[in-house]
Amino acid sequence: MNQNVLYLIIGALAVIVIALGVYVYQKESEPSGVEMRIDDSGISIEEK
């Protein structure tokens, strides 16, 4: 196997792992509870 292809695969896997880590961190740091919004379309209540 060409060495450049191996570096490309390792780099792609590293990017995927980092992106997945950022996604999981953002999901875990979201506040839980109830979200209330009042805007032009009215009142919206969502459970998080």
C-alpha distance matrix in Angstrom:
0.0 3.8 6.3 8.6 7.2 7.3 10.7 11.7 11.4 13.2 15.7 16.5 17.1 19.3 21.3 21.9 23.2 25.4 26.8 27.6 29.3 31.4 32.4 33.5 35.4 37.2 38.2 39.4 41.4 43.3 46.9 48.3 51.7 53.5 52.8 55.8 55.7 58.7 58.0 59.4 58.6 60.4 59.6 56.3 55.7 52.4 51.4 48.2
3.8 0.0 3.8 5.5 5.4 6.6 9.0 10.1 11.0 12.8 14.5 15.7 17.1 18.8 20.4 21.7 23.1 24.9 26.2 27.6 29.2 30.9 32.1 33.6 35.2 36.9 38.1 39.5 41.2 43.1 46.8 48.4 51.8 53.5 52.6 55.5 55.2 58.0 57.2 58.6 57.9 59.9 59.2 56.1 55.6 52.4 51.7 48.3
6.3 3.8 0.0 3.8 5.5 5.1 6.4 8.7 10.0 10.7 12.3 14.3 15.5 16.6 18.5 20.2 21.3 22.7 24.5 26.0 27.2 28.9 30.5 31.8 33.1 35.0 36.5 37.7 39.2 41.3 44.9 46.7 50.2 52.0 51.2 54.1 53.9 56.8 56.1 57.6 57.2 59.0 58.1 55.0 54.5 51.3 50.5 47.0
8.6 5.5 3.8 0.0 3.8 5.4 5.1 6.2 8.7 9.9 10.5 12.3 14.3 15.3 16.5 18.5 20.0 21.1 22.5 24.4 25.8 27.1 28.6 30.4 31.6 33.1 34.8 36.2 37.5 39.5 43.1 45.0 48.5 50.1 49.0 51.8 51.3 54.1 53.3 54.7 54.3 56.2 55.6 52.6 52.3 49.2 48.6 45.2
7.2 5.4 5.5 3.8 0.0 3.8 5.4 5.0 6.2 8.6 9.8 10.5 12.4 14.2 15.3 16.6 18.5 20.0 21.1 22.6 24.4 25.9 27.0 28.7 30.3 31.8 33.1 34.7 36.3 38.0 41.7 43.4 46.8 48.3 47.3 50.1 49.8 52.6 51.8 53.2 52.5 54.5 53.8 50.7 50.4 47.2 46.5 43.2
7.3 6.6 5.1 5.4 3.8 0.0 3.8 5.4 5.2 6.2 8.6 9.9 10.7 12.3 14.3 15.5 16.7 18.5 20.1 21.2 22.7 24.6 25.9 27.2 28.7 30.6 31.8 33.1 34.8 36.8 40.4 42.0 45.5 47.3 46.6 49.6 49.5 52.5 52.0 53.6 52.9 54.6 53.7 50.5 49.9 46.6 45.6 42.2
10.7 9.0 6.4 5.1 5.4 3.8 0.0 3.8 5.5 5.1 6.0 8.5 9.9 10.5 12.3 14.3 15.4 16.4 18.3 20.0 21.1 22.6 24.3 25.8 26.9 28.7 30.4 31.6 32.9 35.1 38.7 40.6 44.1 45.9 45.0 47.9 47.7 50.7 50.1 51.8 51.4 53.1 52.1 49.1 48.5 45.3 44.5 41.0
11.7 10.1 8.7 6.2 5.0 5.4 3.8 0.0 3.8 5.5 5.1 6.1 8.6 9.9 10.6 12.4 14.3 15.4 16.5 18.4 20.0 21.2 22.6 24.4 25.8 27.2 28.7 30.3 31.7 33.5 37.2 39.0 42.4 44.0 42.9 45.7 45.3 48.2 47.4 49.0 48.5 50.3 49.6 46.5 46.1 43.0 42.4 39.1
11.4 11.0 10.0 8.7 6.2 5.2 5.5 3.8 0.0 3.8 5.4 5.1 6.2 8.6 10.0 10.6 12.4 14.3 15.4 16.5 18.4 20.2 21.1 22.6 24.4 26.0 27.1 28.6 30.4 32.1 35.8 37.3 40.8 42.5 41.7 44.6 44.5 47.5 47.0 48.6 47.8 49.5 48.6 45.4 44.8 41.5 40.7 37.3
13.2 12.8 10.7 9.9 8.6 6.2 5.1 5.5 3.8 0.0 3.8 5.5 5.2 6.2 8.7 10.0 10.6 12.3 14.3 15.4 16.5 18.5 20.0 21.2 22.6 24.5 25.9 27.0 28.6 30.8 34.4 36.1 39.6 41.5 40.9 44.0 44.0 47.2 46.8 48.7 48.1 49.6 48.4 45.2 44.4 41.1 40.1 36.6
15.7 14.5 12.3 10.5 9.8 8.6 6.0 5.1 5.4 3.8 0.0 3.8 5.4 5.1 6.3 8.7 10.0 10.6 12.3 14.3 15.4 16.6 18.4 20.1 21.1 22.7 24.5 25.8 27.1 29.1 32.8 34.7 38.2 40.0 39.0 41.9 41.8 44.8 44.3 46.1 45.7 47.3 46.3 43.2 42.6 39.5 38.7 35.2
16.5 15.7 14.3 12.3 10.5 9.9 8.5 6.1 5.1 5.5 3.8 0.0 3.8 5.4 5.1 6.3 8.7 10.0 10.6 12.3 14.3 15.5 16.5 18.4 20.0 21.3 22.7 24.4 25.9 27.5 31.3 33.0 36.4 37.9 36.9 39.8 39.6 42.6 42.1 43.7 43.1 44.8 43.8 40.7 40.2 37.0 36.3 33.0
17.1 17.1 15.5 14.3 12.4 10.7 9.9 8.6 6.2 5.2 5.4 3.8 0.0 3.8 5.4 5.1 6.2 8.6 9.9 10.5 12.3 14.3 15.3 16.5 18.3 20.1 21.2 22.5 24.4 26.2 29.8 31.3 34.8 36.7 36.1 39.2 39.3 42.5 42.3 44.2 43.4 44.8 43.6 40.3 39.4 36.1 35.0 31.6
19.3 18.8 16.6 15.3 14.2 12.3 10.5 9.9 8.6 6.2 5.1 5.4 3.8 0.0 3.8 5.4 5.2 6.2 8.6 9.9 10.6 12.4 14.3 15.4 16.5 18.5 20.1 21.1 22.6 24.8 28.4 30.2 33.8 35.8 35.1 38.2 38.4 41.6 41.5 43.6 43.1 44.3 43.0 39.8 38.9 35.7 34.6 31.0
21.3 20.4 18.5 16.5 15.3 14.3 12.3 10.6 10.0 8.7 6.3 5.1 5.4 3.8 0.0 3.8 5.5 5.2 6.1 8.5 9.9 10.6 12.2 14.3 15.4 16.6 18.4 20.0 21.2 23.0 26.7 28.6 32.1 33.8 32.8 35.7 35.6 38.6 38.3 40.3 39.8 41.2 40.1 37.0 36.4 33.3 32.6 29.1
21.9 21.7 20.2 18.5 16.6 15.5 14.3 12.4 10.6 10.0 8.7 6.3 5.1 5.4 3.8 0.0 3.8 5.5 5.1 6.1 8.5 10.0 10.5 12.2 14.2 15.5 16.5 18.3 20.0 21.5 25.2 26.8 30.2 31.9 31.1 34.2 34.3 37.4 37.2 39.2 38.4 39.8 38.5 35.3 34.5 31.2 30.3 26.9
23.2 23.1 21.3 20.0 18.5 16.7 15.4 14.3 12.4 10.6 10.0 8.7 6.2 5.2 5.5 3.8 0.0 3.8 5.5 5.1 6.1 8.7 9.9 10.6 12.2 14.3 15.4 16.4 18.3 20.4 23.9 25.5 29.1 31.1 30.7 34.0 34.5 37.8 38.0 40.2 39.5 40.5 38.9 35.6 34.5 31.1 29.8 26.2
25.4 24.9 22.7 21.1 20.0 18.5 16.4 15.4 14.3 12.3 10.6 10.0 8.6 6.2 5.2 5.5 3.8 0.0 3.8 5.4 5.1 6.3 8.7 10.0 10.6 12.4 14.4 15.4 16.5 18.7 22.3 24.4 28.0 29.9 29.2 32.4 32.7 35.9 36.0 38.4 38.0 38.9 37.4 34.3 33.3 30.1 29.1 25.4
26.8 26.2 24.5 22.5 21.1 20.1 18.3 16.5 15.4 14.3 12.3 10.6 9.9 8.6 6.1 5.1 5.5 3.8 0.0 3.8 5.4 5.2 6.2 8.7 9.9 10.7 12.4 14.3 15.5 17.0 20.7 22.6 26.1 27.7 26.8 29.8 29.9 33.0 33.0 35.1 34.6 35.8 34.4 31.3 30.5 27.3 26.6 23.0
27.6 27.6 26.0 24.4 22.6 21.2 20.0 18.4 16.5 15.4 14.3 12.3 10.5 9.9 8.5 6.1 5.1 5.4 3.8 0.0 3.8 5.5 5.1 6.2 8.5 10.0 10.6 12.2 14.2 15.8 19.4 20.8 24.3 26.2 25.7 29.0 29.5 32.9 33.1 35.4 34.6 35.5 33.9 30.5 29.3 25.9 24.7 21.2
29.3 29.2 27.2 25.8 24.4 22.7 21.1 20.0 18.4 16.5 15.4 14.3 12.3 10.6 9.9 8.5 6.1 5.1 5.4 3.8 0.0 3.8 5.4 5.2 6.1 8.6 10.0 10.5 12.2 14.5 18.0 19.7 23.4 25.6 25.4 28.7 29.5 32.9 33.5 36.1 35.5 36.1 34.2 30.9 29.5 26.2 24.8 21.1
31.4 30.9 28.9 27.1 25.9 24.6 22.6 21.2 20.2 18.5 16.6 15.5 14.3 12.4 10.6 10.0 8.7 6.3 5.2 5.5 3.8 0.0 3.8 5.5 5.1 6.2 8.7 9.9 10.6 12.5 16.2 18.4 22.0 23.9 23.1 26.3 26.7 30.0 30.4 33.0 32.6 33.3 31.6 28.5 27.4 24.4 23.3 19.6
32.4 32.1 30.5 28.6 27.0 25.9 24.3 22.6 21.1 20.0 18.4 16.5 15.3 14.3 12.2 10.5 9.9 8.7 6.2 5.1 5.4 3.8 0.0 3.8 5.5 5.3 6.3 8.7 10.1 11.1 14.8 16.5 19.9 21.6 20.9 24.1 24.6 28.0 28.4 30.9 30.1 30.8 29.1 25.9 24.7 21.5 20.5 16.9
33.5 33.6 31.8 30.4 28.7 27.2 25.8 24.4 22.6 21.2 20.1 18.4 16.5 15.4 14.3 12.2 10.6 10.0 8.7 6.2 5.2 5.5 3.8 0.0 3.8 5.5 5.1 6.1 8.6 10.2 13.6 14.9 18.5 20.7 20.7 24.2 25.3 28.9 29.7 32.5 31.6 31.9 29.8 26.4 24.7 21.3 19.7 16.0
35.4 35.2 33.1 31.6 30.3 28.7 26.9 25.8 24.4 22.6 21.1 20.0 18.3 16.5 15.4 14.2 12.2 10.6 9.9 8.5 6.1 5.1 5.5 3.8 0.0 3.8 5.5 5.2 6.1 8.8 12.1 14.2 17.9 20.2 20.1 23.5 24.6 28.2 29.2 32.1 31.6 31.7 29.6 26.4 24.7 21.6 20.0 16.2
37.2 36.9 35.0 33.1 31.8 30.6 28.7 27.2 26.0 24.5 22.7 21.3 20.1 18.5 16.6 15.5 14.3 12.4 10.7 10.0 8.6 6.2 5.3 5.5 3.8 0.0 3.8 5.5 5.2 6.4 10.1 12.4 15.9 17.8 17.1 20.3 21.1 24.6 25.5 28.4 27.9 28.2 26.1 23.1 21.7 18.7 17.6 13.9
38.2 38.1 36.5 34.8 33.1 31.8 30.4 28.7 27.1 25.9 24.5 22.7 21.2 20.1 18.4 16.5 15.4 14.4 12.4 10.6 10.0 8.7 6.3 5.1 5.5 3.8 0.0 3.8 5.6 5.5 9.0 10.3 13.7 15.7 15.6 19.1 20.4 24.0 25.1 28.0 27.1 27.1 24.9 21.5 19.8 16.5 14.9 11.1
39.4 39.5 37.7 36.2 34.7 33.1 31.6 30.3 28.6 27.0 25.8 24.4 22.5 21.1 20.0 18.3 16.4 15.4 14.3 12.2 10.5 9.9 8.7 6.1 5.2 5.5 3.8 0.0 3.8 5.6 8.2 9.5 13.2 16.0 16.5 20.2 21.9 25.6 27.1 30.3 29.5 29.1 26.5 23.3 21.1 17.8 15.7 11.9
41.4 41.2 39.2 37.5 36.3 34.8 32.9 31.7 30.4 28.6 27.1 25.9 24.4 22.6 21.2 20.0 18.3 16.5 15.5 14.2 12.2 10.6 10.1 8.6 6.1 5.2 5.6 3.8 0.0 3.8 6.3 9.0 12.6 15.1 15.1 18.6 20.2 23.8 25.3 28.6 28.3 27.8 25.2 22.3 20.3 17.5 15.8 12.1
43.3 43.1 41.3 39.5 38.0 36.8 35.1 33.5 32.1 30.8 29.1 27.5 26.2 24.8 23.0 21.5 20.4 18.7 17.0 15.8 14.5 12.5 11.1 10.2 8.8 6.4 5.5 5.6 3.8 0.0 3.8 6.4 9.7 11.7 11.5 15.0 16.6 20.2 21.8 25.1 24.6 24.1 21.5 18.5 16.5 13.8 12.3 8.7
46.9 46.8 44.9 43.1 41.7 40.4 38.7 37.2 35.8 34.4 32.8 31.3 29.8 28.4 26.7 25.2 23.9 22.3 20.7 19.4 18.0 16.2 14.8 13.6 12.1 10.1 9.0 8.2 6.3 3.8 0.0 3.8 6.7 9.0 9.5 13.0 15.2 18.8 21.0 24.5 24.0 22.9 20.0 17.2 14.8 12.5 10.7 7.7
48.3 48.4 46.7 45.0 43.4 42.0 40.6 39.0 37.3 36.1 34.7 33.0 31.3 30.2 28.6 26.8 25.5 24.4 22.6 20.8 19.7 18.4 16.5 14.9 14.2 12.4 10.3 9.5 9.0 6.4 3.8 0.0 3.8 6.9 8.7 12.4 15.2 18.9 21.4 24.8 23.8 22.4 19.2 16.2 13.2 10.6 7.9 5.2
51.7 51.8 50.2 48.5 46.8 45.5 44.1 42.4 40.8 39.6 38.2 36.4 34.8 33.8 32.1 30.2 29.1 28.0 26.1 24.3 23.4 22.0 19.9 18.5 17.9 15.9 13.7 13.2 12.6 9.7 6.7 3.8 0.0 3.8 6.7 10.0 13.4 16.9 19.7 23.2 22.0 20.2 16.7 14.0 10.6 8.6 5.9 5.2
53.5 53.5 52.0 50.1 48.3 47.3 45.9 44.0 42.5 41.5 40.0 37.9 36.7 35.8 33.8 31.9 31.1 29.9 27.7 26.2 25.6 23.9 21.6 20.7 20.2 17.8 15.7 16.0 15.1 11.7 9.0 6.9 3.8 0.0 3.8 6.5 10.1 13.4 16.4 19.7 18.5 16.5 12.9 10.3 6.9 5.7 4.5 5.7
52.8 52.6 51.2 49.0 47.3 46.6 45.0 42.9 41.7 40.9 39.0 36.9 36.1 35.1 32.8 31.1 30.7 29.2 26.8 25.7 25.4 23.1 20.9 20.7 20.1 17.1 15.6 16.5 15.1 11.5 9.5 8.7 6.7 3.8 0.0 3.8 6.7 10.3 13.0 16.4 15.6 13.9 10.6 8.0 5.7 5.2 6.2 6.9
55.8 55.5 54.1 51.8 50.1 49.6 47.9 45.7 44.6 44.0 41.9 39.8 39.2 38.2 35.7 34.2 34.0 32.4 29.8 29.0 28.7 26.3 24.1 24.2 23.5 20.3 19.1 20.2 18.6 15.0 13.0 12.4 10.0 6.5 3.8 0.0 3.8 6.9 10.1 13.5 12.8 10.6 7.3 5.7 4.5 6.5 8.8 10.4
55.7 55.2 53.9 51.3 49.8 49.5 47.7 45.3 44.5 44.0 41.8 39.6 39.3 38.4 35.6 34.3 34.5 32.7 29.9 29.5 29.5 26.7 24.6 25.3 24.6 21.1 20.4 21.9 20.2 16.6 15.2 15.2 13.4 10.1 6.7 3.8 0.0 3.8 6.4 9.9 9.7 8.1 5.8 5.1 6.5 8.6 11.7 12.9
58.7 58.0 56.8 54.1 52.6 52.5 50.7 48.2 47.5 47.2 44.8 42.6 42.5 41.6 38.6 37.4 37.8 35.9 33.0 32.9 32.9 30.0 28.0 28.9 28.2 24.6 24.0 25.6 23.8 20.2 18.8 18.9 16.9 13.4 10.3 6.9 3.8 0.0 3.8 7.2 7.8 5.7 4.6 6.4 8.9 11.8 15.0 16.6
58.0 57.2 56.1 53.3 51.8 52.0 50.1 47.4 47.0 46.8 44.3 42.1 42.3 41.5 38.3 37.2 38.0 36.0 33.0 33.1 33.5 30.4 28.4 29.7 29.2 25.5 25.1 27.1 25.3 21.8 21.0 21.4 19.7 16.4 13.0 10.1 6.4 3.8 0.0 3.8 5.5 5.4 6.6 8.3 11.6 14.0 17.5 18.8
59.4 58.6 57.6 54.7 53.2 53.6 51.8 49.0 48.6 48.7 46.1 43.7 44.2 43.6 40.3 39.2 40.2 38.4 35.1 35.4 36.1 33.0 30.9 32.5 32.1 28.4 28.0 30.3 28.6 25.1 24.5 24.8 23.2 19.7 16.4 13.5 9.9 7.2 3.8 0.0 3.8 5.6 8.5 10.6 14.2 16.7 20.3 21.8
58.6 57.9 57.2 54.3 52.5 52.9 51.4 48.5 47.8 48.1 45.7 43.1 43.4 43.1 39.8 38.4 39.5 38.0 34.6 34.6 35.5 32.6 30.1 31.6 31.6 27.9 27.1 29.5 28.3 24.6 24.0 23.8 22.0 18.5 15.6 12.8 9.7 7.8 5.5 3.8 0.0 3.8 7.0 8.5 12.3 14.6 18.4 20.2
60.4 59.9 59.0 56.2 54.5 54.6 53.1 50.3 49.5 49.6 47.3 44.8 44.8 44.3 41.2 39.8 40.5 38.9 35.8 35.5 36.1 33.3 30.8 31.9 31.7 28.2 27.1 29.1 27.8 24.1 22.9 22.4 20.2 16.5 13.9 10.6 8.1 5.7 5.4 5.6 3.8 0.0 3.8 6.6 10.1 13.2 16.8 19.0
59.6 59.2 58.1 55.6 53.8 53.7 52.1 49.6 48.6 48.4 46.3 43.8 43.6 43.0 40.1 38.5 38.9 37.4 34.4 33.9 34.2 31.6 29.1 29.8 29.6 26.1 24.9 26.5 25.2 21.5 20.0 19.2 16.7 12.9 10.6 7.3 5.8 4.6 6.6 8.5 7.0 3.8 0.0 3.8 6.8 10.2 13.6 16.0
56.3 56.1 55.0 52.6 50.7 50.5 49.1 46.5 45.4 45.2 43.2 40.7 40.3 39.8 37.0 35.3 35.6 34.3 31.3 30.5 30.9 28.5 25.9 26.4 26.4 23.1 21.5 23.3 22.3 18.5 17.2 16.2 14.0 10.3 8.0 5.7 5.1 6.4 8.3 10.6 8.5 6.6 3.8 0.0 3.8 6.6 10.3 12.6
55.7 55.6 54.5 52.3 50.4 49.9 48.5 46.1 44.8 44.4 42.6 40.2 39.4 38.9 36.4 34.5 34.5 33.3 30.5 29.3 29.5 27.4 24.7 24.7 24.7 21.7 19.8 21.1 20.3 16.5 14.8 13.2 10.6 6.9 5.7 4.5 6.5 8.9 11.6 14.2 12.3 10.1 6.8 3.8 0.0 3.8 6.9 9.7
52.4 52.4 51.3 49.2 47.2 46.6 45.3 43.0 41.5 41.1 39.5 37.0 36.1 35.7 33.3 31.2 31.1 30.1 27.3 25.9 26.2 24.4 21.5 21.3 21.6 18.7 16.5 17.8 17.5 13.8 12.5 10.6 8.6 5.7 5.2 6.5 8.6 11.8 14.0 16.7 14.6 13.2 10.2 6.6 3.8 0.0 3.8 6.3
51.4 51.7 50.5 48.6 46.5 45.6 44.5 42.4 40.7 40.1 38.7 36.3 35.0 34.6 32.6 30.3 29.8 29.1 26.6 24.7 24.8 23.3 20.5 19.7 20.0 17.6 14.9 15.7 15.8 12.3 10.7 7.9 5.9 4.5 6.2 8.8 11.7 15.0 17.5 20.3 18.4 16.8 13.6 10.3 6.9 3.8 0.0 3.8
48.2 48.3 47.0 45.2 43.2 42.2 41.0 39.1 37.3 36.6 35.2 33.0 31.6 31.0 29.1 26.9 26.2 25.4 23.0 21.2 21.1 19.6 16.9 16.0 16.2 13.9 11.1 11.9 12.1 8.7 7.7 5.2 5.2 5.7 6.9 10.4 12.9 16.6 18.8 21.8 20.2 19.0 16.0 12.6 9.7 6.3 3.8 0.0
